[in-house]
Amino acid sequence: MPASRLKEFLKLESSAGIILMLATVAALIVSNTALNSFYAQILDTRVALIFGALELDKPLLLWINDGLMAIFFLLIGLELKREVMEGQLSSKQQLILPLVAAIGGFVVPAFIYFLFNRHDPMAINGWAIPSATDIAFALGVLALLGSRVPLSLKIFLTTLAIIDDLAAIMVIAVFYSSDLAVASIVFAAIGLAVLVILNVSGVTNRVAYLLVGIAIWVCVLKSGIHATLAGVLLAFAIPMRGKAKGQEESHSPLKEMEHNLHPWVAYMVLPIFAFANAGVNLEGINMDGLFNSVTLGIFFGLVVGKTVGVFGFSWASVKLGWVSLPEGTNWQHMLGIAVLTGIGFTMSLFIASLAFEHGSFDYLQATRIGVLAGSVCAAIIGAALLITAKPNTKVENRQ
């Protein structure tokens, strides 16, 4: 990834993280004031789209979670494809440390959650909730720290979070799909084949891909597979390079779409999702609600599991001689960044909405408390560690 493009990406993600914080605070205020009933009523409002025999009738909250988040996953897919083809994920040497760290940051939190909830068949569905990292929120914290954080550490966190998102996509596809409708899956597969044909044929018109993508989204929505995966399928079909009609030089439809989409996702899609899903009504919450197994499993999974997984696996890979620390960093930097990966927030809330889609409200309430408390705690501890970390002058002097 070119330096200018990387800085633009980090700046956008950082400012988006700050907006996410504001959206979260707004949701908590609204849900704990006289506006709470209005807040709930708006989210429960049914919105229907009817095209002949095709009818999509859902509460507004599900339109946000199934529709707007499909746009978010479209952007994630575009970023993944670009990184694999020419970015941080294209270099084996650059990939090893964040890949190993991401594996640790996925496995350990899930195991901790399992230990807390192994006796509850419904609660165990949320095992993937503490394994997610919210890149926008985490980079937003780093933005507040300014130059105290080396650029190499921001690149490490970004790459780790992208791998984390890929793992989340796989988890959603494999574990959070149910009651599959074969006919809808077949139509979605046909749509995917059309996308492949467009790509192989050298078509660079993004409108053509988007129209087919919308059709695939409807089919996937009806199939029982979560609709957000349609965004990923569409992203992988967008050409990395191509020559549009009337152009002499080749351009990148993928990069153009990613560049155009990024501000909309950062400043609209994710804040709306956060505002709709982060509202926790604290009225009536007792000690049992704060210290039940779901809340504790998520909290300790995010704060302890992410830290142990990311830091522990990173430490092992360096000590084994596989990789070296990022430029200008030391182990306190790595510990701080490992703690920051415990900011699950939007991704954790999204996975929770899938895990407990058919569960009781108590599970969702416990999830929100665990995610918010764990994410805030991780942000505070991680920021404190990074603020007090001294630069690795030995590494810097070698450059």
C-alpha positions in Angstrom: 0.0 0.0 0.0 1.5 3.4 -1.0 2.5 5.6 1.9 0.1 8.4 0.9 -2.8 5.9 0.6 -2.0 4.3 3.9 -1.9 7.6 5.7 -5.3 8.5 4.1 -6.7 5.2 5.2 -5.4 5.6 8.8 -6.7 9.2 9.0 -10.2 8.2 7.8 -10.4 5.2 10.1 -9.1 7.2 13.1 -11.7 10.0 12.7 -14.4 7.4 12.1 -13.5 5.8 15.4 -14.0 9.1 17.2 -17.5 9.4 15.5 -18.3 5.9 16.6 -17.5 6.9 20.2 -19.9 9.8 19.9 -22.6 7.6 18.4 -22.2 5.1 21.2 -22.5 7.8 23.9 -25.6 9.1 22.1 -27.2 5.6 22.1 -26.6 5.2 25.8 -28.0 8.6 26.6 -31.1 8.1 24.5 -31.8 4.5 25.8 -31.6 5.7 29.4 -33.8 8.8 29.2 -37.4 9.6 28.4 -36.5 9.0 24.7 -36.0 5.3 25.2 -39.5 4.3 24.2 -39.2 6.4 21.0 -35.8 4.9 20.3 -37.1 1.4 20.6 -40.2 2.2 18.6 -38.1 3.6 15.7 -35.9 0.5 15.6 -39.0 -1.8 15.7 -40.7 0.1 12.8 -41.4 -2.3 10.0 -40.1 -1.3 6.6 -41.3 -3.3 3.6 -40.2 -3.5 0.0 -42.5 -5.3 -2.5 -41.6 -6.2 -6.1 -44.4 -8.3 -7.4 -44.2 -11.7 -5.6 -41.0 -10.7 -3.8 -41.6 -9.1 -0.4 -39.0 -8.0 2.1 -40.6 -7.0 5.3 -38.3 -6.4 8.3 -38.0 -4.1 11.4 -35.7 -1.1 10.8 -33.0 -2.6 13.0 -32.7 -5.7 10.8 -32.5 -3.5 7.7 -29.6 -1.8 9.3 -27.9 -5.1 10.4 -28.6 -6.9 7.1 -28.6 -4.1 4.6 -26.2 -1.3 5.8 -23.7 -3.9 7.2 -23.7 -5.6 3.8 -22.2 -2.3 2.5 -19.6 -2.5 5.3 -18.7 -6.0 4.3 -18.4 -4.9 0.7 -15.8 -2.4 1.8 -14.0 -5.1 3.9 -14.0 -7.4 0.9 -12.5 -4.7 -1.3 -9.8 -4.0 1.3 -9.0 -7.7 1.7 -8.7 -8.2 -2.1 -6.4 -5.2 -2.5 -4.2 -6.2 0.4 -3.9 -9.7 -0.8 -3.0 -8.6 -4.4 -0.6 -5.8 -3.6 -0.7 -4.7 0.0 0.4 -6.0 3.5 -1.1 -9.5 2.9 0.8 -10.0 -0.4 4.2 -10.2 1.4 5.0 -13.3 3.3 7.4 -11.5 5.6 5.1 -8.7 6.4 2.2 -11.1 6.9 3.7 -13.5 9.5 3.6 -11.4 12.6 0.0 -10.0 12.3 -1.2 -13.4 11.0 0.2 -15.2 14.0 -1.1 -12.5 16.4 -4.6 -12.6 14.8 -4.8 -16.4 15.3 -3.9 -16.0 19.0 -6.4 -13.1 19.2 -9.1 -15.3 17.8 -8.6 -18.6 19.6 -7.9 -17.5 23.1 -10.9 -15.2 23.6 -13.2 -17.9 22.1 -11.8 -20.4 24.6 -12.2 -18.1 27.6 -15.9 -17.4 26.5 -16.4 -21.2 26.2 -15.1 -21.8 29.7 -17.6 -19.3 31.2 -20.6 -20.6 29.1 -19.9 -24.3 28.4 -22.9 -25.4 30.4 -25.5 -23.2 28.6 -26.4 -24.5 25.1 -27.9 -21.1 24.0 -25.1 -19.0 25.5 -22.4 -21.0 23.8 -23.6 -19.7 20.4 -21.8 -16.4 21.3 -18.3 -18.0 21.4 -17.1 -15.8 18.5 -18.2 -12.5 20.0 -15.0 -11.6 21.9 -12.8 -12.7 19.0 -13.6 -9.6 16.9 -11.7 -6.3 16.7 -13.2 -3.0 15.7 -10.4 -1.4 13.6 -12.1 2.0 13.4 -12.6 2.3 17.1 -9.0 1.0 17.9 -7.4 3.4 15.4 -9.6 6.2 16.8 -7.9 5.6 20.2 -4.5 5.6 18.5 -5.4 8.9 16.8 -5.9 10.5 20.2 -2.4 9.4 21.2 -0.9 11.2 18.2 2.9 10.8 17.5 3.4 8.7 20.7 2.5 5.6 18.5 4.9 4.6 15.8 3.4 4.3 12.3 4.7 0.7 12.1 2.4 -0.2 15.0 -0.6 1.3 13.3 0.2 -0.7 10.2 0.5 -3.8 12.3 -2.9 -3.2 14.0 -4.5 -2.5 10.6 -3.2 -5.7 9.0 -4.2 -7.7 12.1 -7.7 -6.3 12.1 -8.1 -7.0 8.4 -7.2 -10.7 9.0 -9.6 -10.6 12.0 -12.3 -9.4 9.6 -11.6 -12.3 7.2 -11.9 -14.7 10.1 -15.2 -13.0 11.1 -16.5 -13.5 7.5 -15.7 -17.2 7.6 -17.3 -17.6 11.1 -20.5 -15.9 9.9 -20.6 -18.1 6.7 -20.0 -21.4 8.5 -21.5 -21.0 12.0 -24.3 -18.4 11.8 -26.2 -19.6 8.8 -29.3 -21.8 9.3 -32.6 -23.0 7.7 -31.0 -22.9 4.2 -33.3 -22.4 1.2 -31.8 -24.4 -1.7 -33.6 -22.4 -4.5 -32.3 -19.1 -3.2 -28.8 -20.4 -2.9 -28.9 -21.6 -6.5 -30.0 -18.2 -7.7 -27.3 -16.6 -5.6 -24.8 -19.0 -7.2 -26.0 -18.0 -10.7 -25.5 -14.4 -9.8 -22.0 -15.1 -8.6 -21.3 -16.8 -11.9 -22.5 -13.7 -13.7 -20.1 -11.6 -11.7 -17.2 -14.0 -12.6 -18.1 -13.7 -16.3 -18.2 -9.9 -16.0 -14.7 -10.0 -14.4 -13.2 -12.4 -16.9 -14.7 -10.5 -19.8 -12.9 -7.4 -18.7 -16.0 -5.4 -17.8 -15.1 -2.4 -15.7 -18.5 -0.7 -15.4 -19.2 -0.7 -11.6 -22.9 -0.3 -12.1 -23.1 -3.7 -13.8 -21.5 -5.3 -10.8 -23.6 -3.4 -8.3 -26.9 -4.4 -10.0 -25.9 -8.1 -10.0 -24.7 -7.6 -6.4 -28.1 -6.3 -5.3 -29.8 -9.3 -6.8 -27.3 -11.6 -5.0 -28.0 -9.8 -1.7 -31.7 -10.5 -2.0 -31.1 -14.2 -2.8 -28.7 -14.6 0.1 -31.1 -12.8 2.4 -33.8 -15.3 1.5 -31.4 -18.3 1.6 -30.7 -18.4 5.3 -27.0 -17.4 4.8 -26.4 -14.0 6.3 -27.0 -11.3 3.8 -23.8 -9.4 4.6 -21.8 -12.2 2.8 -23.2 -10.9 -0.5 -21.1 -7.8 0.0 -18.0 -9.9 0.3 -18.8 -12.0 -2.8 -19.4 -8.8 -4.8 -16.1 -7.3 -3.6 -14.1 -10.3 -4.7 -15.5 -10.0 -8.2 -14.6 -6.3 -8.7 -11.6 -6.1 -11.1 -8.4 -4.9 -9.6 -7.3 -3.5 -12.9 -9.0 -2.7 -16.2 -9.3 -0.3 -19.0 -12.5 1.6 -19.3 -13.9 2.6 -22.7 -12.3 5.7 -24.0 -9.4 5.5 -21.6 -5.8 5.1 -22.7 -4.4 4.0 -19.4 -5.6 1.2 -17.2 -7.2 2.1 -13.9 -8.5 0.2 -10.9 -12.2 -0.2 -10.5 -11.6 -1.9 -7.1 -9.6 1.0 -5.7 -12.0 3.6 -7.1 -15.0 1.8 -5.5 -13.1 1.4 -2.2 -12.1 5.1 -2.2 -15.6 6.2 -2.9 -17.3 3.9 -0.5 -14.9 4.4 2.5 -16.3 7.8 3.7 -19.9 6.6 3.5 -19.1 3.5 5.6 -16.9 5.4 8.1 -19.2 8.4 8.6 -22.6 6.9 8.0 -22.9 3.1 8.0 -20.9 2.3 11.1 -22.2 5.2 13.2 -25.8 4.3 12.4 -25.1 0.7 13.3 -23.5 1.7 16.5 -26.4 4.0 17.5 -28.9 1.3 16.7 -27.1 -1.5 18.5 -25.3 0.1 21.4 -28.3 1.3 23.3 -28.3 -0.4 26.7 -31.1 0.5 29.1 -29.5 0.3 32.6 -32.8 0.4 34.4 -33.5 -2.8 36.3 -30.0 -4.3 35.8 -28.9 -6.0 38.9 -25.8 -7.9 40.0 -27.0 -11.0 38.3 -27.3 -9.1 35.0 -23.8 -7.7 35.4 -22.1 -10.9 36.4 -23.8 -13.6 34.4 -21.8 -16.0 32.3 -22.4 -14.3 28.9 -21.3 -10.8 30.2 -18.2 -12.2 32.0 -17.3 -14.4 29.1 -17.3 -11.5 26.7 -15.6 -9.1 29.1 -12.7 -11.3 30.0 -12.6 -12.6 26.4 -12.0 -9.1 25.1 -9.8 -7.7 27.9 -7.8 -10.8 28.9 -8.2 -13.2 25.9 -7.3 -10.7 23.2 -4.3 -9.5 25.2 -3.0 -12.9 26.0 -3.7 -14.2 22.5 -2.2 -11.4 20.5 0.7 -10.6 22.8 1.5 -14.2 23.6 1.5 -15.4 20.0 3.5 -12.4 18.9 6.1 -12.9 21.7 6.4 -16.6 20.7 6.9 -15.8 17.0 9.6 -13.3 17.7 11.4 -15.5 20.2 11.3 -18.4 17.7 13.1 -16.2 15.2 10.3 -16.1 12.7 9.9 -12.3 12.7 11.1 -9.2 14.4 9.2 -6.4 16.2 7.8 -3.6 14.0 10.2 -0.7 13.5 10.6 1.7 16.5 8.6 -0.5 18.9 9.3 -2.5 22.1 7.3 -5.0 24.1 5.3 -2.4 26.0 4.1 -1.1 22.6 3.1 -4.6 21.6 1.3 -5.2 24.9 -0.6 -1.9 24.5 -1.6 -2.7 21.0 -2.6 -6.3 22.1 -4.9 -4.8 24.7 -6.4 -2.4 22.2 -7.5 -5.3 20.0 -9.9 -6.1 22.8 -12.0 -3.2 21.5 -14.6 -5.4 19.8 -17.5 -3.0 19.6 -19.3 -2.9 16.2 -17.9 -6.3 15.0 -18.7 -7.9 18.4 -22.2 -6.4 18.5 -22.8 -7.6 15.0 -21.8 -11.2 15.7 -23.9 -11.1 18.8 -26.9 -10.0 16.8 -26.4 -13.2 14.8 -25.5 -15.5 17.6 -28.6 -14.6 19.7 -31.0 -13.7 16.8 -33.5 -16.3 18.1 -32.5 -16.0 21.8 -34.1 -14.1 24.6 -33.6 -10.4 25.1 -31.6 -11.1 28.3 -28.8 -12.6 26.1 -28.6 -9.5 23.9 -28.7 -7.2 26.9 -25.9 -9.2 28.6 -23.9 -9.1 25.3 -24.2 -5.3 25.0 -23.0 -4.8 28.6 -20.1 -7.2 28.1 -19.0 -5.7 24.8 -19.3 -2.1 25.9 -17.6 -2.7 29.3 -14.8 -4.8 27.7 -14.2 -2.4 24.8 -14.0 0.7 27.1 -11.7 -1.2 29.6 -9.5 -2.3 26.7 -9.3 1.2 25.3 -8.3 2.8 28.6 -5.7 0.2 29.6 -4.3 0.0 26.0 -4.0 3.8 25.8 -2.3 4.0 29.2 0.3 1.4 28.1 1.0 3.2 24.9 1.2 6.7 26.5 3.9 5.5 28.9 5.9 3.4 26.4 9.3 4.8 25.5 10.4 4.6 21.8 12.8 1.8 20.8 15.7 4.1 20.0 18.0 1.2 19.1 15.7 0.1 16.3 15.2 3.7 15.2 19.0 4.4 15.1 19.6 1.5 12.7 17.3 3.0 10.1 
